[in-house]
Amino acid sequence: MKRVICIECPNGCALEINEETLEVTGNRCKRGEIFIKSELTNPKRTIQTTVKTIFKEVPVVPVRVSSLIPKDKIFDVMKEIKKVVIDKKLKIGDVVIKDVLDLGVDVIITSNKLNEF
């Protein structure tokens, strides 16, 4: 039996899961069961970081992935992000890296700071 606190909603349920049968108890909603099964079989995460720019007024801008990525790809995606240097003024939602590592996920800008100077 594995015990985990669910982070899918504000309830913070204390879940227990049988790792052999994937039977879940302790969840107050269906999201808890879905969360823990996904966490054990195919864990995913998000990334929020910064990217360098060529602009001295705004040397870095915040970015994030547009959707969850496999947990085991975090460091690979970060390596790709570190390669980027933005050389044009972008706005919130603009794509910095399209389909990073063929994961079906884009890296996007989360600030309008480049357009404020």
Secondary structure, 3 states (H helix, E strand, C coil): CEEEECCCCCCCCEEEEECCCCEEECCCCHHHHHHHHHHHHCCEECCEEEEEECCCCCCEEEEEECCCEEHHHHHHHHHHHHCCEECCCCCCCCEEECCHHHCCCCEEECCCHHHCC
